[in-house]
């Protein structure tokens, strides 16, 4: 049984294949982050994570709401968890 999901941009697909364990379902997205997150939320996972760049990479006006906390920060990329 999968108890967690992670939404990851398609450019990080290989990172996801390497680091994701079998308890996480990955939702890959190209331009529609909202659809990826909505898919994860409708499945009622215990935890929902999101991997994103800390620096502005352009092309995405993304600001996470206050419903997210940072659980890992590597300097360039962070992993946030929905609370």
Secondary structure as UniProt FT lines:
FT   STRAND          4..9
FT   HELIX           10..12
FT   HELIX           13..19
FT   TURN            22..23
FT   STRAND          24..29
FT   HELIX           33..42
FT   TURN            43..44
FT   STRAND          47..53
FT   TURN            66..67
FT   STRAND          68..73
FT   STRAND          77..82
//
